[in-house]
């Protein structure tokens, strides 16, 4: 972008067969070339190991990473977002954390082994939440077992996000001069960031009188 911030959209599942893979993220970061990045996140999660690979790849990136939760950061996506230097969340977006799960086929001993592995995986993820938000891994594991949802500022209060994404941020990035519209609310028109125009706005307003849609 002209601002020097590279933007990435993670709007899919996290999986090494379909959806977003660690390889996709590596290629995108290589294209960003060390520039600061804004990651727009809306994901139901997916595979833990692929999520960990993405988490560690983002964490090692040389530029600043800002994560903006715009719909949902659930399951694996809820810890991928924590790789960012700053986590923002829309006021109506959601974060969900839960225990890892798997499908096991075989005799009783296989199921017991699987349960032990799942506990280890979940404890590992609880540690990631604790490193970001504070409190103990046991505290976060308890919330994971209950399958806990956070909406907007609740994620900030819990320490998983740093701030609620401000609508003022979007306004500041919007370079369209909304004052050209006759009936634009005064507050909105006044807050619009106006670019250095190479044309006569007064003439444009006059021309728009007959062509407003």
C-alpha positions as CSV (number, residue, x, y, z in Angstrom):
1,X,0.0,0.0,0.0
2,X,1.1,3.6,-0.4
3,X,1.3,3.9,3.3
4,X,4.0,1.3,3.3
5,X,1.9,-1.2,5.2
6,X,1.4,-4.6,3.5
7,X,-2.1,-6.1,3.9
8,X,-2.9,-9.8,4.1
9,X,-6.4,-11.4,4.4
10,X,-6.7,-14.7,6.2
11,X,-10.3,-15.5,5.5
12,X,-10.4,-19.3,5.5
13,X,-9.7,-22.4,7.5
14,X,-6.2,-23.2,8.6
15,X,-5.2,-26.6,7.1
16,X,-2.4,-28.2,5.1
17,X,-4.8,-29.8,2.7
18,X,-7.2,-26.9,2.0
19,X,-7.6,-23.4,3.2
20,X,-4.6,-21.4,4.5
21,X,-1.3,-23.2,4.8
22,X,2.0,-22.1,6.4
23,X,3.4,-22.2,2.9
24,X,0.9,-19.6,1.8
25,X,1.9,-17.3,4.6
26,X,5.6,-17.8,3.9
27,X,5.1,-16.7,0.3
28,X,3.0,-13.7,1.3
29,X,5.6,-12.6,3.8
30,X,8.4,-13.0,1.3
31,X,6.4,-10.7,-1.0
32,X,6.0,-8.2,1.8
33,X,9.8,-7.9,1.9
34,X,10.0,-6.9,5.6
35,X,7.3,-4.1,5.4
36,X,4.9,-3.7,8.3
37,X,1.8,-5.9,7.7
38,X,-1.8,-5.7,8.6
39,X,-3.4,-9.2,8.8
40,X,-7.2,-9.2,8.4
41,X,-8.4,-12.3,10.2
42,X,-11.7,-14.2,9.9
43,X,-11.1,-18.0,10.4
44,X,-12.9,-20.9,12.2
45,X,-9.5,-22.4,12.8
46,X,-8.4,-25.8,11.7
47,X,-5.2,-27.9,12.2
48,X,-3.2,-27.2,15.3
49,X,0.2,-28.1,13.8
50,X,-0.3,-25.9,10.7
51,X,-1.5,-23.1,13.0
52,X,1.7,-23.4,15.1
53,X,3.8,-23.2,11.9
54,X,1.9,-20.0,10.9
55,X,2.2,-18.7,14.4
56,X,6.0,-19.2,14.5
57,X,6.4,-17.8,11.0
58,X,4.6,-14.6,11.8
59,X,6.4,-14.3,15.1
60,X,9.8,-14.4,13.4
61,X,8.9,-11.9,10.7
62,X,11.1,-8.8,10.7
63,X,8.4,-6.2,10.2
64,X,5.7,-5.2,12.6
65,X,2.6,-7.5,12.5
66,X,-0.8,-6.1,13.4
67,X,-3.6,-8.6,13.5
68,X,-7.2,-7.3,13.1
69,X,-10.0,-9.8,13.9
70,X,-12.8,-8.8,11.7
71,X,-15.2,-11.8,12.0
72,X,-14.0,-14.7,14.1
73,X,-10.7,-16.0,15.4
74,X,-11.7,-19.5,16.6
75,X,-9.8,-22.6,17.6
76,X,-6.4,-22.6,15.9
77,X,-7.0,-19.0,14.6
78,X,-7.2,-17.8,18.2
79,X,-3.6,-18.6,18.9
80,X,-2.3,-17.7,15.4
81,X,-3.5,-14.1,16.1
82,X,-1.3,-13.9,19.1
83,X,1.9,-14.0,16.9
84,X,1.2,-10.3,16.1
85,X,2.9,-7.4,17.8
86,X,-0.6,-5.9,18.2
87,X,-4.0,-7.6,18.2
88,X,-7.0,-5.5,17.3
89,X,-10.6,-6.8,17.3
90,X,-13.8,-5.3,15.9
91,X,-16.3,-4.5,18.5
92,X,-18.6,-7.3,17.2
93,X,-16.0,-9.8,16.2
94,X,-15.4,-13.0,18.2
95,X,-12.6,-15.1,19.6
96,X,-13.1,-18.7,20.7
97,X,-10.8,-21.0,22.6
98,X,-11.3,-24.7,23.3
99,X,-9.4,-27.9,24.0
100,X,-7.8,-29.7,21.0
101,X,-9.7,-32.6,19.6
102,X,-9.0,-35.5,17.2
103,X,-10.5,-38.7,15.8
104,X,-9.0,-42.0,17.0
105,X,-9.6,-45.4,15.5
106,X,-8.4,-48.5,17.2
107,X,-8.6,-50.4,20.5
108,X,-8.8,-48.9,24.0
109,X,-5.0,-48.4,24.3
110,X,-5.0,-46.2,21.2
111,X,-7.7,-44.0,22.5
112,X,-5.8,-43.6,25.8
113,X,-2.7,-42.6,24.0
114,X,-4.6,-40.2,21.9
115,X,-6.1,-38.6,25.0
116,X,-2.6,-38.1,26.5
117,X,-1.4,-36.5,23.3
118,X,-4.5,-34.2,23.2
119,X,-3.8,-33.1,26.8
120,X,-0.2,-32.3,25.9
121,X,-1.4,-30.3,22.8
122,X,-4.0,-28.4,24.8
123,X,-1.5,-27.6,27.6
124,X,0.9,-26.2,25.0
125,X,-1.8,-23.9,23.5
126,X,-2.8,-22.8,27.0
127,X,0.8,-21.7,27.5
128,X,0.5,-19.5,24.4
129,X,-2.6,-17.8,25.8
130,X,-0.9,-17.3,29.2
131,X,2.2,-15.8,27.6
132,X,0.0,-13.2,25.9
133,X,-2.6,-12.5,28.5
134,X,-1.0,-13.4,31.8
135,X,-2.4,-15.7,34.5
136,X,-1.5,-19.4,34.5
137,X,-1.6,-22.0,31.9
138,X,-4.0,-24.0,34.2
139,X,-6.4,-21.0,34.2
140,X,-6.5,-20.8,30.4
141,X,-6.8,-24.6,30.1
142,X,-9.9,-24.3,32.3
143,X,-11.4,-21.8,29.9
144,X,-10.5,-24.0,27.0
145,X,-12.3,-27.0,28.5
146,X,-15.4,-24.9,28.8
147,X,-15.1,-23.6,25.2
148,X,-15.1,-19.9,25.9
149,X,-16.2,-17.1,23.6
150,X,-15.1,-13.5,23.8
151,X,-16.9,-10.7,21.9
152,X,-15.1,-7.5,21.1
153,X,-14.0,-5.7,24.2
154,X,-14.2,-9.0,26.2
155,X,-11.2,-10.2,24.4
156,X,-9.4,-7.0,25.3
157,X,-10.4,-7.4,29.0
158,X,-9.2,-11.0,29.0
159,X,-5.8,-9.9,27.6
160,X,-6.1,-11.8,24.3
161,X,-6.4,-8.6,22.2
162,X,-4.8,-5.2,22.8
163,X,-7.6,-2.9,21.7
164,X,-10.9,-2.7,20.0
165,X,-10.4,-1.6,16.4
166,X,-11.5,2.0,16.1
167,X,-13.8,3.1,13.3
168,X,-11.7,6.2,13.3
169,X,-8.9,4.1,11.9
170,X,-11.0,3.3,8.8
171,X,-12.0,6.9,8.4
172,X,-8.4,8.1,8.6
173,X,-7.4,5.6,5.8
174,X,-10.3,6.6,3.6
175,X,-9.1,9.3,1.3
176,X,-12.4,10.0,-0.4
177,X,-13.7,13.5,0.2
178,X,-17.3,12.8,1.3
179,X,-18.0,16.6,1.5
180,X,-18.6,16.5,-2.3
181,X,-22.0,15.0,-1.5
182,X,-24.7,17.6,-0.8
183,X,-26.4,15.6,2.0
184,X,-23.3,14.1,3.7
185,X,-23.8,14.5,7.5
186,X,-21.7,17.4,8.7
187,X,-19.8,15.3,11.2
188,X,-18.9,12.7,8.6
189,X,-17.9,15.3,6.0
190,X,-15.8,17.2,8.5
191,X,-13.9,14.1,9.6
192,X,-13.0,13.0,6.1
193,X,-9.4,13.1,5.3
194,X,-9.0,15.2,2.1
195,X,-6.3,14.4,-0.4
196,X,-4.5,17.1,-2.3
197,X,-6.9,17.5,-5.1
198,X,-5.9,18.3,-8.7
199,X,-9.4,19.3,-9.7
200,X,-11.9,22.0,-8.7
201,X,-14.2,20.5,-6.0
202,X,-16.7,23.3,-6.4
203,X,-17.1,22.5,-10.1
204,X,-17.4,18.8,-9.2
205,X,-20.2,19.5,-6.7
206,X,-22.0,21.5,-9.4
207,X,-21.7,18.6,-11.9
208,X,-22.9,16.0,-9.4
209,X,-26.2,17.8,-8.8
210,X,-27.8,15.9,-11.7
211,X,-26.1,12.6,-11.4
212,X,-26.2,11.5,-7.7
213,X,-27.0,7.9,-7.2
